[in-house]
Amino acid sequence: MADVAFAHVAKSFGEVAVIDDLNLQVDDGELMVLVGPSGCGKSTALRMIAGLEEVTAGTISIGGRVVNQLAPKDRDIAMVFQSYALYPHMSVRENLAFGLRMRGTPLNEIEARVGRAAEILGITALLERKPKDLSGGQRQRVAVGRAIVREPAVFLFDEPLSNLDAKLRVQMRAEITRLQRDLGTTSVYVTHDQVEAMTMGHRIAVMRAGKLQQVGTPLEVYDRPANVFVAQFIGTPPMNLVPATVVGLALRASSFSLPLPFPLEEGRRVIAGIRPEHLARGEAIRAVVDMVEPVGHESIVYASAGDGKLVAIFDPHDAPRAGETVALDASRVHLFDAESELSLSRSRP
């Protein structure tokens, strides 16, 4: 077993709290993605698993063994950083083998592991090249290969695709996902990119200001966000949020009304959340189109409904033009408490 467990973990730098009471279980063989904005504590959490940061309070366990006091080299982990961190004077083969040589691994085993990793990553033909002769994607493969040859209990990825262009990021995230599936190694992956999180993770853990906001499969988090922050952070374009009040069987916003999706007490103040793809042509909401962004397979429409702003997704062949007035209906509405910003919809069927 190589599960990873945070139990009431806190981390402070002096008087500044970076992680607050983190409780998270990463199952054996799982790819868990820690996602959140810059400064939310996700990389610090990863570095605590690796032993690169000390734990202020609580415990971190790997395979059921508390590792708080273990040196990084004794934790049976391998880490892939945002920077490739390759030795420029060494060939790809030497970069892959370096860590094993430092551990005194027998030469024949080093050669076997390097050859196997190179084959898995499709870099066998590059083994005699130096890093300066490689593209960004090839360097990232070498960095991943250096982790693979370790055959660790846990892989740790710290925003490894940030330095790649958009096309390479798509290609590499697919390769890392396939690699993790084939190897079955427990993996913790940190990113600020919610598209990476949604496409790669078996589960995702959304963090904000050092606190865990929600854990679940990508679809669970998308369909049932725990609070307003998660609702807006996960999803592109972000969820529309509209302050409203319960009036009878309706949600009364400043310039339109929507049907109340489930009973709530009269006069309760809520935040209505509507995903852009859940807005379609209808009758309830009259809005003036401010801007249209055609992105090929869809058009993103930005509109004003009174003093509120809405974003909708249209078929590119049916999209309105800037300046036009459109009538919209919401096919699905999420409700959040106006004060706590916690979901009122999650417990509903």
Residue pairs with C-beta under 8 A, 6 or more apart in sequence:
1 28
1 63
1 64
2 28
2 29
2 62
2 63
2 76
2 153
2 154
2 185
2 186
3 25
3 26
3 27
3 28
3 30
3 61
3 62
3 63
3 64
3 186
4 25
4 26
4 32
4 49
4 60
4 61
4 62
4 154
4 186
4 188
5 24
5 25
5 26
5 59
5 60
5 61
6 22
6 23
6 24
6 25
6 45
6 58
6 59
6 60
7 23
7 58
7 59
7 60
7 61
8 21
8 22
8 23
8 57
8 58
8 59
9 19
9 21
9 22
9 23
9 45
9 48
9 55
9 57
9 58
9 59
9 60
10 17
10 19
10 20
10 21
10 22
10 55
10 56
10 57
10 58
11 17
11 18
11 19
11 41
11 44
11 45
11 48
11 53
11 54
11 55
11 56
11 210
12 18
12 56
17 210
18 41
18 44
18 210
19 41
19 44
19 45
19 48
19 56
19 210
20 210
20 211
21 58
21 211
22 41
22 45
22 58
22 210
22 211
22 212
23 212
24 32
24 205
24 212
24 215
26 32
26 186
26 188
27 186
28 186
29 184
29 185
29 186
30 186
30 187
30 202
30 203
31 177
31 180
31 187
31 189
31 200
31 201
31 202
32 187
32 188
32 189
32 201
32 202
32 203
32 204
32 205
33 188
33 189
33 190
33 191
33 196
33 197
33 200
33 201
33 203
33 204
33 205
34 42
34 45
34 46
34 188
34 189
34 190
34 191
34 204
34 205
34 207
35 42
35 190
35 191
35 192
35 193
35 194
35 196
35 197
35 201
35 204
35 205
35 206
35 207
35 233
36 42
36 192
36 206
36 207
36 208
36 213
36 233
37 192
37 208
37 233
38 192
39 209
40 207
40 208
40 209
40 210
41 207
41 209
41 210
42 190
42 191
42 192
42 207
43 158
43 159
43 190
44 53
45 190
45 207
46 79
46 156
46 158
46 188
46 190
47 53
47 158
48 54
48 55
48 60
49 60
49 62
49 67
49 75
49 77
49 154
49 156
49 188
50 72
50 75
50 77
50 79
50 156
51 67
51 70
51 71
51 72
51 75
51 77
52 72
54 68
55 68
59 66
59 68
60 66
60 67
60 68
61 67
62 75
62 76
62 77
62 153
62 154
63 76
63 153
67 74
67 75
75 154
76 152
76 153
76 154
77 152
77 153
77 154
77 155
77 156
78 146
78 147
78 148
78 150
78 152
78 154
78 155
78 156
79 147
79 155
79 156
79 157
79 158
80 143
80 144
80 146
80 147
80 155
80 156
80 157
80 158
80 160
81 143
81 158
81 160
82 158
82 159
82 160
82 162
82 163
83 163
84 131
84 139
84 140
84 142
84 143
84 163
85 143
86 95
86 131
86 139
86 142
86 143
87 94
87 95
87 98
87 131
88 130
88 131
88 132
89 130
90 98
90 130
90 131
91 127
91 128
91 129
91 130
92 118
92 123
92 126
92 127
92 128
92 129
92 130
92 131
92 134
92 142
93 114
93 118
93 127
93 128
95 131
95 142
95 146
96 114
96 117
96 118
96 127
96 142
96 145
96 146
96 149
97 110
97 111
97 114
97 149
98 146
99 146
99 149
99 150
100 109
100 110
100 113
100 114
100 149
100 150
101 110
105 113
110 149
113 149
113 151
114 127
114 145
114 149
115 124
116 149
117 145
117 148
117 149
118 124
118 126
118 127
118 145
120 145
120 148
120 179
120 182
121 141
121 142
121 144
121 145
121 148
121 175
121 179
122 141
123 138
123 141
123 142
123 145
126 134
126 138
126 142
131 139
131 142
134 142
136 163
136 164
136 165
136 168
137 164
137 168
137 171
137 172
140 160
140 161
140 163
140 164
140 168
140 172
141 172
141 175
143 160
144 160
144 176
144 179
147 155
148 179
148 183
152 185
153 185
153 186
154 185
154 186
154 187
154 188
155 180
155 185
155 186
155 187
155 188
156 187
156 188
157 176
157 187
157 188
157 189
157 190
158 190
159 190
159 191
159 192
160 172
160 176
161 168
161 169
161 172
161 173
161 191
161 193
161 196
164 172
169 196
173 196
173 199
173 200
176 189
176 200
177 199
177 200
180 187
189 196
189 200
189 201
191 197
194 233
194 234
194 235
194 236
195 236
197 204
197 218
197 234
198 204
198 218
198 222
198 234
199 218
201 217
201 218
202 217
203 215
203 216
203 217
203 218
204 215
204 216
204 217
204 218
204 221
204 234
205 212
205 214
205 215
206 212
206 213
206 214
206 215
206 221
206 229
206 230
206 233
206 234
207 213
208 229
208 233
213 226
213 227
213 229
213 230
214 221
214 225
214 226
214 227
214 230
216 224
221 230
221 234
222 234
222 235
224 343
224 345
224 346
225 231
225 234
225 239
225 273
225 334
225 343
225 346
226 342
226 343
226 346
227 336
227 340
227 341
227 342
227 343
228 241
228 271
228 273
228 336
228 341
229 341
231 238
231 239
231 241
231 273
231 334
231 336
231 343
232 238
232 239
232 241
235 275
237 276
237 300
237 311
237 313
238 311
239 273
239 274
239 275
239 276
239 334
240 273
240 274
240 275
240 276
240 279
240 309
240 310
240 311
241 271
241 272
241 273
241 336
242 253
242 271
242 272
242 273
242 274
242 308
242 310
243 253
243 254
243 269
243 270
243 271
243 272
243 338
244 251
244 252
244 253
244 258
244 269
244 270
244 271
244 272
245 251
245 252
245 267
245 268
245 269
245 270
246 252
246 260
246 264
246 265
246 266
246 267
246 268
246 270
247 257
247 266
247 267
248 260
248 266
249 259
249 260
250 257
250 258
250 259
250 260
251 257
251 258
251 259
251 260
251 270
251 272
251 333
251 335
253 272
253 305
253 306
253 308
254 306
254 307
254 308
255 305
255 306
255 307
255 308
256 284
256 285
256 286
256 305
256 306
257 284
258 272
258 284
258 285
258 330
258 333
259 333
261 332
261 333
261 335
261 345
261 348
262 335
262 345
262 348
264 270
264 335
264 344
269 338
269 339
270 335
270 336
270 337
270 338
270 344
271 335
271 336
271 337
271 338
271 341
272 333
272 334
272 335
273 333
273 334
273 335
273 336
274 310
274 330
274 332
274 333
274 334
275 332
275 334
276 300
276 311
276 312
276 313
277 313
278 330
278 331
278 332
278 333
279 285
279 310
279 311
279 312
279 313
279 328
279 329
279 330
279 331
280 312
280 328
280 329
280 331
281 318
281 326
281 327
281 328
281 329
282 327
282 328
282 329
283 327
283 329
284 327
284 328
284 329
284 330
285 305
285 310
285 327
285 328
285 329
285 330
286 305
286 325
286 326
286 327
286 328
287 303
287 304
287 305
287 310
287 325
287 326
287 327
287 328
288 303
288 304
288 305
288 323
288 324
288 325
288 326
289 301
289 302
289 303
289 320
289 321
289 322
289 323
289 324
289 325
289 326
290 302
290 303
290 304
290 309
290 322
291 301
291 302
291 322
292 299
292 300
292 301
292 302
292 319
292 320
292 321
292 322
293 299
293 300
293 301
293 302
294 316
294 319
296 316
297 316
298 313
298 314
298 315
298 316
299 313
299 314
299 315
299 316
299 319
300 311
300 312
300 313
300 314
301 311
301 312
301 313
301 314
301 319
301 320
301 326
302 309
302 310
302 311
303 309
303 310
303 311
303 312
303 326
303 328
304 310
305 328
310 328
312 328
314 320
320 326
334 343
334 345
335 343
335 344
335 345
336 342
336 343
336 344
336 345
337 344
